[in-house]
Amino acid sequence: MSQQRTRKLWNVLLLCLFCVSFVVSDDKIDQGTSNNGARIRRRLRQSEPCVVLVEARAIRNDEGREDSEVHTHHHKKRFVCALQGSDATEAGWMIVSIKGDIEEQELEEHVGHQKIGKKTTLRVSGAEIDRNTGTLIVPSNTTHEYQTIETEGQQEQGTFATGNFQSRKVLALRVRAKDNEPSYGNAFLRDEVFGTGSDAVNLSERYNSCSYGQVQMVPYDGTTTTGKTVSQGTAQVYVHVNAEGRSDDDLVNRALNVAEDKYGDLPSQFDHVMLCLPPGTAGNWIAYAYVDHWLSVYNDEWCTYPSAQVHEVGHNLGLAHSGEAGLEYGDQTGLMGLSYSSDDYPKMCFTPAKSWQLGWYSDERTTVNVAQDGPFTASLRGIADYDFAGGNGLVHLKIENGSVDYYIGFNRATGINSDVVEAKNKVTIQKQGQGYSNSKLIAKLKANEKKRLPMKDGGDLILRVLEINDRANIEIVLRDCFLGNICGPECGEGSCDTPERIFFEGFENGFGKFNSPGDNYVKIDSRIVRRGTGSLRITGNSSNSRAFTDSISVSGASNLKVIFYLYSNSKVQNGEGVSLQYAANDGSFQFAWRYKKGRDFAKNKTWYKLTLELTAPSDTIKFQFVGKTAQGKFYIDDVQVQSQ
């Protein structure tokens, strides 16, 4: 055969091969070749709906603290899809990212706050699954079909109520790669997750202790559907790729495929699977989990830290983050806030909002409706003092407020909550929406502190801490009652007519019904108040250290009762005090009583309720407070006069 003819035959052959490479069917897009030479498809058409999942991921920020990973649009979470049936089999991916012409806000509306125990599926006409990157690619101008389904075997929100015990099977799966493996062995991992050795604080212990046995995370021990034996909840799988620099998404899906080949279908056998990856994967991530799901994933040693374990499995149970002051993980009064790179620390539990969502302590919690039932008082105990058998106290309160409710508890630092990081021995208030929703810590109150709670219907509330010892005594009242603007059944029985209030001043709007000589001896102070936003401050020992009312009509009254609250700062000495004077029928002021430190009140920096009874004059009366102190300051609040 001549060289020229041979060259022509080769050109024809190459041309044919080139043409064949462009001839593909609709469902064979971007073909490639497998290791054994068989032709495979890089992209597949989506043939079955996938289940949309919320992934809550944590990374370490520049300061070395945990923060939420920012995905597209600076959100604190991302949406992924769990492939079903033949799509998962052919693609080789269980969970894929979602990219293309689909807005995250659209996914948020359908999935972001759905009720726990329900799932949403997504099917997109013309969508493709990229086998190389594990991505569901959504083309433009396509139909997005969503469907909500009940999830068999998953927990409805709040079903962990008292008496409804849950034993949940857990598998901790150690993942080995070609170049690296987790920095601990199976025996150590088993102890760190389940406490099978000497480890005192771990996933199993925390859920058991914090729920008083209502939720028990137990190690799976038995034979799987493939005949493999799993001992005490730990096992391992080997993936034939390097971990260094590889995306965790890729490594996780390879590990899950190996695990299912080895042990059988995972979610039908285990309530929770913890994947413990080796170090070296790309990114500075800590751990992540899928909401209302069975899978959580950890970066090397984070699989052994109890706060990370409890936090991520909390996502599996439907809990979102606990935040404060704009920080996604800012609330450190519970384990849905920051996680800590520490073993056996911290001994703490969940916040009142998250515990209520789980249904814990349900026999020692109540919903408060002040507008309907009137003022509410309670003596709150910490969760470490919860009496599971007795049910004769209160641990948590809830105030319903439309779509976002308030949750209240006493954050006592003892027992199972002894290491709580923030707001130790204070009353905490969180607010949280419905479904999968972040909570926000809005108040950490000591004794004699208060918090205004805006209400959707406009009837704002005031929560005040009266006293804290081994319990926290609180009161919740309508703000208008608190300020003396209204009285009636909503403010408590007998608050109006028995006895009749004829005068009240709470100093919310300056001096109000009082007058001052106009110098610096008498001022309105907003820092030290009994309630509301202001108090009357008197200093010095001058003729101008006084404040007085205009004439008050008392016609028809027989006897008067004057009630006011007095506070002194640390510089007030024994024998110094405040005099109450009165002037009848526009006459001169005369002495009624002088309230002295050491006789009428014992301590500084404490609010005292003081009273005085007088015979009512025939027409009008004026009152005057006169201070006498060398270097101290007196504060007066909530002055009222009643007809006896």
C-alpha positions as CSV (number, residue, x, y, z in Angstrom):
1,M,0.0,0.0,0.0
2,S,1.4,3.4,-1.0
3,Q,2.2,6.0,1.7
4,Q,-0.3,8.4,0.1
5,R,-3.1,5.8,0.4
6,T,-2.2,4.9,3.9
7,R,-2.3,8.6,4.9
8,K,-5.8,9.0,3.3
9,L,-7.2,6.0,5.2
10,W,-5.9,7.5,8.5
11,N,-7.5,10.9,7.7
12,V,-10.8,9.2,7.1
13,L,-10.6,7.2,10.3
14,L,-9.8,10.2,12.4
15,L,-12.6,12.2,10.8
16,C,-15.1,9.4,11.6
17,L,-13.9,9.2,15.2
18,F,-14.2,13.0,15.5
19,C,-17.8,12.9,14.2
20,V,-18.8,10.1,16.5
21,S,-17.6,12.0,19.5
22,F,-20.4,14.6,18.7
23,V,-23.2,12.0,18.3
24,V,-24.8,11.7,21.7
25,S,-28.4,11.0,22.8
26,D,-30.4,13.4,25.1
27,D,-29.5,11.5,28.2
28,K,-25.8,11.0,27.4
29,I,-24.2,14.4,27.9
30,D,-20.5,15.0,28.2
31,Q,-19.4,11.4,27.9
32,G,-16.1,10.2,29.4
33,T,-14.3,6.9,29.9
34,S,-14.0,4.8,33.0
35,N,-10.7,3.2,34.2
36,N,-11.5,-0.1,32.5
37,G,-12.3,1.6,29.2
38,A,-16.1,1.5,29.5
39,R,-17.9,4.6,28.3
40,I,-19.7,6.6,31.1
41,R,-21.8,9.7,31.2
42,R,-20.4,12.8,33.0
43,R,-23.9,14.4,33.2
44,L,-27.2,12.7,33.8
45,R,-30.7,14.0,33.4
46,Q,-32.5,14.1,36.8
47,S,-35.1,11.4,36.6
48,E,-36.4,11.4,40.2
49,P,-37.2,14.1,42.7
50,C,-34.4,14.8,45.2
51,V,-34.9,15.7,48.8
52,V,-33.8,19.3,49.7
53,L,-31.8,19.4,52.9
54,V,-30.5,22.3,55.0
55,E,-26.8,22.0,55.7
56,A,-25.6,23.8,58.8
57,R,-21.8,24.1,58.6
58,A,-19.2,25.6,61.0
59,I,-15.8,26.9,60.1
60,R,-13.1,28.6,62.1
61,N,-12.7,32.3,61.5
62,D,-9.5,34.4,61.5
63,E,-9.6,34.9,65.2
64,G,-9.8,31.1,65.8
65,R,-13.4,31.1,67.0
66,E,-16.1,29.1,65.4
67,D,-18.4,30.9,63.0
68,S,-20.9,29.9,60.4
69,E,-19.7,29.3,56.9
70,V,-21.0,31.8,54.4
71,H,-22.1,30.2,51.2
72,T,-23.8,32.1,48.4
73,H,-25.5,35.4,49.3
74,H,-23.7,35.5,52.6
75,H,-26.2,33.1,54.2
76,K,-25.4,31.0,57.2
77,K,-26.6,27.8,55.7
78,R,-26.8,26.2,52.3
79,F,-29.3,24.0,50.6
80,V,-28.3,20.6,49.1
81,C,-30.2,17.7,47.5
82,A,-30.2,14.1,48.5
83,L,-30.5,12.0,45.3
84,Q,-33.0,9.2,45.2
85,G,-33.2,5.8,43.5
86,S,-31.5,5.4,40.1
87,D,-30.2,9.0,40.2
88,A,-28.1,8.2,43.3
89,T,-26.9,4.8,41.9
90,E,-25.9,6.1,38.5
91,A,-24.4,9.4,39.7
92,G,-22.4,7.8,42.5
93,W,-23.4,10.7,44.8
94,M,-25.9,10.6,47.7
95,I,-25.9,14.4,48.4
96,V,-25.2,17.0,45.8
97,S,-25.0,20.8,45.8
98,I,-27.6,22.9,43.8
99,K,-26.3,25.4,41.3
100,G,-27.6,27.2,38.2
101,D,-30.7,29.3,37.7
102,I,-32.4,28.9,41.1
103,E,-32.5,31.6,43.8
104,E,-31.5,30.7,47.4
105,Q,-34.5,32.7,48.5
106,E,-36.8,30.4,46.6
107,L,-35.3,27.4,48.5
108,E,-35.5,29.3,51.8
109,E,-39.3,29.9,51.2
110,H,-40.0,26.2,50.6
111,V,-37.5,24.6,53.0
112,G,-35.9,27.1,55.3
113,H,-38.4,27.0,58.2
114,Q,-40.4,23.9,57.5
115,K,-41.9,21.9,60.4
116,I,-39.6,19.1,61.7
117,G,-40.8,15.7,60.5
118,K,-41.6,16.9,57.0
119,K,-39.4,16.9,53.9
120,T,-39.6,18.8,50.6
121,T,-38.6,17.3,47.3
122,L,-37.5,19.1,44.2
123,R,-37.8,18.1,40.6
124,V,-36.6,20.4,37.8
125,S,-37.4,19.8,34.2
126,G,-34.2,19.5,32.2
127,A,-31.9,19.5,35.3
128,E,-28.6,17.6,35.0
129,I,-26.5,15.9,37.6
130,D,-22.7,16.4,37.2
131,R,-21.0,13.2,38.2
132,N,-17.6,14.9,38.5
133,T,-18.5,17.7,40.9
134,G,-21.6,16.3,42.6
135,T,-23.8,19.1,41.5
136,L,-27.5,19.4,40.4
137,I,-27.4,21.9,37.6
138,V,-30.6,23.9,37.1
139,P,-31.0,25.4,33.6
140,S,-32.8,28.6,32.8
141,N,-36.5,28.8,32.0
142,T,-37.4,25.5,33.7
143,T,-40.2,24.4,36.0
144,H,-39.3,23.8,39.6
145,E,-41.7,21.3,41.2
146,Y,-41.8,21.2,45.0
147,Q,-43.7,18.6,47.1
148,T,-43.9,18.3,50.9
149,I,-44.0,14.8,52.3
150,E,-44.2,13.2,55.7
151,T,-40.9,11.6,56.8
152,E,-41.3,8.1,58.2
153,G,-39.3,7.5,61.3
154,Q,-38.3,11.1,61.9
155,Q,-39.3,13.0,65.1
156,E,-42.1,15.5,65.1
157,Q,-41.0,18.7,66.9
158,G,-41.6,18.5,70.6
159,T,-42.2,14.7,70.9
160,F,-39.4,14.2,73.4
161,A,-41.8,15.3,76.1
162,T,-41.7,14.0,79.6
163,G,-42.4,10.3,79.6
164,N,-41.8,9.9,75.9
165,F,-38.4,8.2,76.1
166,Q,-36.3,7.8,72.9
167,S,-33.5,5.4,72.4
168,R,-31.6,6.4,69.3
169,K,-29.0,4.1,67.6
170,V,-25.7,5.9,66.7
171,L,-22.9,4.8,64.4
172,A,-19.6,6.7,64.6
173,L,-17.8,5.9,61.3
174,R,-14.0,6.5,61.1
175,V,-12.9,7.4,57.5
176,R,-9.5,6.4,56.3
177,A,-8.0,7.8,53.1
178,K,-4.9,6.7,51.1
179,D,-2.7,9.4,52.6
180,N,-4.2,10.1,56.0
181,E,-6.6,8.9,58.7
182,P,-8.2,10.4,61.8
183,S,-5.8,11.1,64.6
184,Y,-7.3,8.5,67.0
185,G,-8.3,4.9,66.9
186,N,-11.7,3.2,67.2
187,A,-11.4,2.5,70.9
188,F,-10.6,6.1,71.7
189,L,-13.5,7.3,69.4
190,R,-15.9,4.9,71.1
191,D,-15.0,6.3,74.6
192,E,-15.2,9.9,73.4
193,V,-18.7,9.5,71.8
194,F,-20.3,6.9,74.1
195,G,-18.2,7.0,77.3
196,T,-17.4,3.3,77.2
197,G,-14.2,3.9,79.1
198,S,-13.2,6.8,81.4
199,D,-14.6,9.7,79.4
200,A,-17.0,11.7,81.6
201,V,-18.6,14.1,79.1
202,N,-19.6,12.9,75.7
203,L,-22.5,12.8,73.2
204,S,-24.3,9.9,75.0
205,E,-23.8,11.4,78.5
206,R,-24.9,14.9,77.6
207,Y,-28.2,13.9,76.0
208,N,-29.0,11.5,78.8
209,S,-28.1,14.0,81.5
210,C,-29.7,17.1,80.0
211,S,-32.9,15.2,79.1
212,Y,-33.1,13.2,82.3
213,G,-33.0,10.1,80.3
214,Q,-35.7,11.1,77.8
215,V,-33.2,10.9,74.9
216,Q,-30.6,8.2,75.0
217,M,-27.9,8.1,72.3
218,V,-26.9,4.5,72.3
219,P,-24.1,2.8,70.4
220,Y,-25.3,0.4,67.7
221,D,-24.2,-3.1,68.6
222,G,-25.1,-5.9,66.3
223,T,-25.1,-7.3,62.8
224,T,-26.1,-5.2,59.8
225,T,-28.2,-6.2,56.8
226,T,-25.1,-7.2,54.9
227,G,-23.9,-9.6,57.7
228,K,-21.2,-7.2,59.0
229,T,-20.8,-6.9,62.8
230,V,-20.6,-3.5,64.4
231,S,-19.3,-3.4,68.0
232,Q,-20.2,-0.7,70.4
233,G,-21.2,1.9,67.8
234,T,-17.9,2.4,65.9
235,A,-16.6,1.2,62.6
236,Q,-14.4,2.3,59.8
237,V,-14.3,2.6,56.0
238,Y,-11.4,3.0,53.6
239,V,-11.6,5.3,50.5
240,H,-9.1,4.8,47.8
241,V,-8.2,8.5,47.3
242,N,-6.1,11.1,49.0
243,A,-7.7,13.4,51.5
244,E,-5.1,16.2,51.2
245,G,-6.7,19.2,49.4
246,R,-9.8,17.2,48.4
247,S,-13.2,18.7,49.0
248,D,-15.0,17.3,52.0
249,D,-18.2,16.9,49.8
250,D,-16.3,14.5,47.6
251,L,-14.7,12.5,50.4
252,V,-18.0,12.2,52.3
253,N,-19.9,10.8,49.3
254,R,-17.1,8.3,48.6
255,A,-17.2,7.3,52.3
256,L,-21.0,6.9,52.2
257,N,-20.9,4.8,49.1
258,V,-18.3,2.5,50.6
259,A,-20.3,2.4,53.9
260,E,-23.5,1.4,52.2
261,D,-21.7,-1.3,50.2
262,K,-20.2,-2.6,53.4
263,Y,-23.1,-2.2,55.9
264,G,-26.2,-1.8,53.8
265,D,-28.7,1.0,53.8
266,L,-27.6,3.4,56.5
267,P,-30.8,5.4,57.5
268,S,-32.9,2.3,57.8
269,Q,-30.5,0.9,60.4
270,F,-29.1,3.9,62.3
271,D,-30.8,7.0,63.7
272,H,-27.5,9.0,63.5
273,V,-24.3,8.4,61.5
274,M,-21.3,10.5,62.5
275,L,-18.6,10.6,59.8
276,C,-15.2,11.3,61.2
277,L,-13.0,12.5,58.4
278,P,-9.2,12.6,58.4
279,P,-7.3,15.9,58.4
280,G,-6.2,17.6,55.3
281,T,-9.4,18.2,53.3
282,A,-9.8,21.6,51.7
283,G,-11.1,24.6,53.8
284,N,-11.0,25.5,57.4
285,W,-14.2,23.8,58.4
286,I,-15.0,22.3,61.8
287,A,-18.2,20.2,61.4
288,Y,-21.6,20.2,59.8
289,A,-24.9,18.3,59.8
290,Y,-28.1,18.1,57.9
291,V,-31.3,19.3,59.6
292,D,-33.9,16.7,60.5
293,H,-31.7,14.0,59.0
294,W,-29.3,11.2,60.1
295,L,-25.9,12.5,59.0
296,S,-23.3,14.7,60.7
297,V,-19.7,15.2,59.6
298,Y,-16.6,16.2,61.6
299,N,-13.1,17.3,60.7
300,D,-10.7,14.9,62.5
301,E,-10.5,15.7,66.2
302,W,-13.8,17.6,66.3
303,C,-15.5,14.2,66.2
304,T,-14.2,13.7,69.8
305,Y,-15.3,17.0,71.3
306,P,-18.6,16.8,73.2
307,S,-19.9,20.3,72.4
308,A,-19.5,19.6,68.7
309,Q,-21.1,16.2,68.9
310,V,-24.1,17.5,70.8
311,H,-24.4,20.6,68.5
312,E,-24.3,18.7,65.2
313,V,-26.7,15.9,66.4
314,G,-28.9,18.8,67.6
315,H,-29.2,19.9,64.0
316,N,-30.2,16.3,63.1
317,L,-33.0,16.7,65.7
318,G,-34.2,19.9,64.1
319,L,-32.5,22.5,66.2
320,A,-31.1,25.7,64.6
321,H,-28.4,27.9,66.1
322,S,-28.5,30.0,69.3
323,G,-27.4,33.5,68.6
324,E,-26.8,36.9,70.3
325,A,-26.0,40.4,69.1
326,G,-25.9,39.6,65.4
327,L,-23.6,36.6,65.9
328,E,-25.0,33.3,64.5
329,Y,-23.3,31.3,67.3
330,G,-23.2,34.1,69.9
331,D,-25.4,32.7,72.7
332,Q,-23.1,30.7,74.9
333,T,-25.8,29.7,77.4
334,G,-26.5,26.6,75.4
335,L,-24.8,24.0,73.1
336,M,-26.4,25.3,69.9
337,G,-24.1,28.3,70.2
338,L,-20.3,28.0,69.9
339,S,-18.5,24.7,70.1
340,Y,-15.3,24.3,72.0
341,S,-12.1,22.3,71.1
342,S,-12.1,20.7,74.6
343,D,-12.6,17.2,76.0
344,D,-15.0,16.8,78.9
345,Y,-16.0,20.5,78.6
346,P,-18.3,22.3,78.9
347,K,-21.0,20.6,81.1
348,M,-23.9,22.5,79.8
349,C,-27.2,21.8,77.9
350,F,-29.6,23.7,75.6
351,T,-31.2,27.0,76.1
352,P,-34.9,27.3,77.2
353,A,-35.9,27.9,73.5
354,K,-34.2,24.7,72.3
355,S,-35.3,22.6,75.3
356,W,-38.9,23.7,74.8
357,Q,-38.6,22.8,71.1
358,L,-37.5,19.3,72.1
359,G,-40.3,19.0,74.6
360,W,-38.0,18.6,77.6
361,Y,-39.1,19.4,81.2
362,S,-42.7,19.6,79.9
363,D,-44.2,19.0,83.4
364,E,-42.3,22.0,84.8
365,R,-42.9,24.6,82.1
366,T,-45.9,26.9,81.4
367,T,-47.1,29.4,78.8
368,V,-47.8,32.9,80.3
369,N,-50.6,35.2,79.1
370,V,-50.4,38.3,81.2
371,A,-53.0,40.3,79.1
372,Q,-55.5,37.5,79.8
373,D,-54.6,36.3,83.2
374,G,-53.1,39.3,84.9
375,P,-49.6,39.7,86.6
376,F,-47.6,36.6,86.7
377,T,-45.0,35.7,89.4
378,A,-42.9,32.6,89.6
379,S,-39.9,31.0,91.4
380,L,-37.8,29.5,88.6
381,R,-35.3,26.7,89.2
382,G,-32.4,25.8,87.1
383,I,-32.4,22.7,84.9
384,A,-30.0,20.9,87.3
385,D,-32.7,21.2,90.0
386,Y,-35.5,19.8,87.7
387,D,-37.6,17.4,89.7
388,F,-38.6,14.8,87.1
389,A,-40.7,12.8,89.5
390,G,-42.3,15.7,91.3
391,G,-43.3,18.3,88.7
392,N,-44.0,20.8,91.4
393,G,-41.8,23.7,90.2
394,L,-41.1,25.7,87.1
395,V,-38.0,25.5,84.9
396,H,-39.0,27.4,81.7
397,L,-41.6,29.9,80.7
398,K,-42.9,30.8,77.2
399,I,-44.7,34.0,76.2
400,E,-46.4,33.6,72.8
401,N,-46.1,36.6,70.5
402,G,-47.3,35.8,67.0
403,S,-44.6,34.1,64.9
404,V,-41.7,34.8,67.3
405,D,-42.1,33.8,71.0
406,Y,-40.2,34.6,74.2
407,Y,-38.5,31.8,76.3
408,I,-37.4,32.4,79.9
409,G,-35.3,30.4,82.2
410,F,-32.9,30.6,85.2
411,N,-29.4,29.7,84.1
412,R,-28.2,28.3,87.3
413,A,-24.5,27.1,87.0
414,T,-24.5,23.8,88.9
415,G,-24.7,20.1,88.3
416,I,-25.4,19.2,84.7
417,N,-25.1,22.9,83.8
418,S,-22.1,23.7,86.0
419,D,-19.8,24.8,83.1
420,V,-22.3,27.1,81.3
421,V,-20.1,29.7,79.7
422,E,-22.3,32.8,79.7
423,A,-24.9,34.5,82.0
424,K,-24.2,32.2,85.0
425,N,-26.9,32.4,87.6
426,K,-28.9,34.9,85.7
427,V,-32.4,34.9,84.2
428,T,-32.1,34.6,80.5
429,I,-34.7,35.5,77.8
430,Q,-34.5,34.2,74.2
431,K,-36.8,34.8,71.3
432,Q,-37.3,32.2,68.5
433,G,-39.6,31.7,65.6
434,Q,-41.4,28.6,64.4
435,G,-40.0,25.5,62.8
436,Y,-36.2,25.4,62.1
437,S,-35.4,28.9,63.4
438,N,-32.4,30.5,65.1
439,S,-33.0,31.8,68.6
440,K,-31.6,35.1,69.9
441,L,-30.5,35.8,73.5
442,I,-32.0,39.3,74.3
443,A,-31.5,39.6,78.1
444,K,-29.3,38.3,81.0
445,L,-30.8,39.7,84.2
446,K,-29.5,39.9,87.7
447,A,-31.7,40.7,90.8
448,N,-33.5,44.0,90.5
449,E,-33.0,44.2,86.8
450,K,-35.8,44.2,84.2
451,K,-36.5,43.8,80.5
452,R,-39.2,45.3,78.3
453,L,-40.8,42.7,76.0
454,P,-42.5,44.3,73.0
455,M,-45.7,42.4,72.1
456,K,-47.2,42.1,68.7
457,D,-50.6,43.4,69.9
458,G,-49.1,46.5,71.5
459,G,-49.6,45.5,75.1
460,D,-45.9,45.4,76.0
461,L,-44.7,43.5,79.0
462,I,-42.1,44.1,81.7
463,L,-40.2,41.1,83.2
464,R,-38.4,42.0,86.5
465,V,-36.1,39.8,88.6
466,L,-37.0,40.3,92.2
467,E,-34.5,38.0,93.9
468,I,-31.9,35.3,93.0
469,N,-30.5,32.7,95.3
470,D,-30.9,29.0,94.6
471,R,-34.0,30.0,92.6
472,A,-34.9,33.2,90.7
473,N,-38.1,35.0,91.7
474,I,-39.6,37.0,88.9
475,E,-42.7,39.0,88.0
476,I,-44.2,39.7,84.6
477,V,-46.7,42.5,84.2
478,L,-48.2,44.7,81.5
479,R,-45.9,47.7,81.0
480,D,-48.8,50.2,81.5
481,C,-49.5,48.6,84.9
482,F,-45.9,48.7,85.7
483,L,-45.7,52.4,85.0
484,G,-48.9,53.2,86.8
485,N,-50.6,54.4,83.6
486,I,-53.6,52.0,84.0
487,C,-55.2,49.9,86.7
488,G,-57.8,47.2,86.6
489,P,-58.1,43.4,86.5
490,E,-55.2,43.1,84.0
491,C,-53.0,44.8,86.6
492,G,-54.1,42.6,89.5
493,E,-57.1,42.3,91.7
494,G,-57.9,45.5,93.7
495,S,-55.3,47.6,91.8
496,C,-57.7,50.5,91.2
497,D,-60.4,50.9,93.8
498,T,-59.2,49.2,96.9
499,P,-57.8,51.5,97.9
500,E,-58.3,54.4,95.4
501,R,-55.2,55.8,93.9
502,I,-55.4,59.6,93.7
503,F,-51.8,60.3,92.7
504,F,-48.9,58.5,91.0
505,E,-45.6,59.6,89.6
506,G,-43.0,57.1,88.1
507,F,-40.7,59.8,86.5
508,E,-41.0,58.3,83.1
509,N,-41.4,61.8,81.5
510,G,-39.0,64.0,83.5
511,F,-40.2,65.4,86.8
512,G,-43.9,64.8,85.8
513,K,-46.1,66.0,88.7
514,F,-43.0,67.2,90.7
515,N,-41.1,70.5,90.7
516,S,-37.5,71.3,91.5
517,P,-35.7,74.5,92.5
518,G,-33.9,74.3,89.2
519,D,-30.3,73.5,90.1
520,N,-28.1,70.4,90.2
521,Y,-29.2,69.1,93.6
522,V,-32.3,67.5,92.1
523,K,-32.3,65.6,88.8
524,I,-34.0,62.8,86.9
525,D,-31.7,59.8,86.6
526,S,-32.0,57.0,84.1
527,R,-29.3,54.7,85.5
528,I,-30.7,53.7,88.8
529,V,-34.4,53.1,88.6
530,R,-36.8,50.7,90.3
531,R,-38.8,50.2,87.1
532,G,-39.4,52.1,83.9
533,T,-36.8,54.6,82.7
534,G,-36.4,57.3,85.3
535,S,-36.1,58.1,89.0
536,L,-35.8,61.3,91.1
537,R,-32.3,61.9,92.4
538,I,-31.6,64.2,95.3
539,T,-28.1,65.2,96.5
540,G,-26.5,67.5,99.1
541,N,-27.7,69.2,102.2
542,S,-28.9,72.5,100.7
543,S,-32.2,74.3,100.9
544,N,-32.5,73.3,97.2
545,S,-32.1,69.6,97.9
546,R,-35.8,69.1,97.5
547,A,-38.6,68.3,95.1
548,F,-42.3,69.1,95.6
549,T,-45.7,68.6,94.0
550,D,-48.4,70.9,93.0
551,S,-51.6,70.8,95.0
552,I,-53.4,67.5,94.9
553,S,-57.2,67.4,95.4
554,V,-58.1,65.1,98.3
555,S,-61.7,66.3,98.8
556,G,-63.8,63.6,100.3
557,A,-60.9,61.4,101.6
558,S,-60.6,60.6,105.3
559,N,-57.1,59.2,105.5
560,L,-54.2,59.1,103.1
561,K,-51.5,56.5,102.6
562,V,-48.3,57.6,100.9
563,I,-46.1,54.9,99.3
564,F,-42.7,55.5,97.7
565,Y,-39.5,53.6,97.0
566,L,-36.1,54.8,98.3
567,Y,-32.6,53.9,97.2
568,S,-29.3,55.2,98.5
569,N,-25.8,54.9,97.0
570,S,-22.7,53.7,98.8
571,K,-21.7,57.1,100.1
572,V,-24.8,57.7,102.2
573,Q,-23.9,57.4,105.9
574,N,-25.9,56.3,109.0
575,G,-28.1,59.1,110.2
576,E,-28.4,60.7,106.7
577,G,-31.8,60.4,105.0
578,V,-34.8,61.9,103.2
579,S,-37.7,63.8,104.9
580,L,-41.2,63.6,103.7
581,Q,-43.1,66.9,104.3
582,Y,-46.7,68.0,103.4
583,A,-48.7,71.2,103.1
584,A,-52.4,71.1,103.8
585,N,-54.8,73.4,101.9
586,D,-52.0,75.5,100.4
587,G,-50.4,76.2,103.7
588,S,-46.8,75.9,104.8
589,F,-44.8,72.6,104.6
590,Q,-44.6,70.7,107.8
591,F,-42.5,67.7,108.8
592,A,-44.2,64.3,108.4
593,W,-41.3,61.8,108.9
594,R,-37.6,61.5,108.2
595,Y,-36.4,58.2,106.8
596,K,-32.8,57.7,108.1
597,K,-30.2,55.1,107.2
598,G,-29.6,52.8,110.2
599,R,-33.1,53.3,111.5
600,D,-35.7,53.1,108.7
601,F,-33.5,51.3,106.2
602,A,-30.4,49.2,106.8
603,K,-28.4,49.0,103.6
604,N,-27.3,51.1,100.7
605,K,-27.8,50.1,97.1
606,T,-31.2,48.5,97.9
607,W,-34.7,49.6,97.0
608,Y,-36.9,50.0,100.1
609,K,-40.7,50.4,100.0
610,L,-41.7,53.1,102.6
611,T,-45.2,54.1,103.7
612,L,-46.7,56.9,105.8
613,E,-50.4,57.3,106.8
614,L,-51.9,60.8,107.3
615,T,-55.2,62.3,108.1
616,A,-56.5,63.9,104.9
617,P,-57.0,67.7,104.9
618,S,-60.4,69.1,103.7
619,D,-59.4,70.2,100.3
620,T,-55.8,69.9,98.9
621,I,-52.4,68.6,99.9
622,K,-48.8,69.1,98.5
623,F,-45.9,66.8,99.2
624,Q,-42.2,67.5,99.4
625,F,-39.0,65.3,99.6
626,V,-36.0,66.9,101.2
627,G,-32.6,65.2,101.2
628,K,-29.8,65.5,103.7
629,T,-26.4,63.9,102.9
630,A,-22.8,65.1,102.8
631,Q,-21.6,63.1,99.8
632,G,-24.3,60.6,98.9
633,K,-27.2,60.4,96.6
634,F,-30.8,59.4,97.1
635,Y,-33.2,58.0,94.5
636,I,-37.0,58.1,94.7
637,D,-39.3,56.2,92.4
638,D,-43.0,55.2,92.0
639,V,-44.6,57.7,94.4
640,Q,-48.3,57.2,95.0
641,V,-51.0,58.5,97.3
642,Q,-54.0,56.4,98.1
643,S,-57.3,57.2,99.8
644,Q,-57.9,54.9,102.7
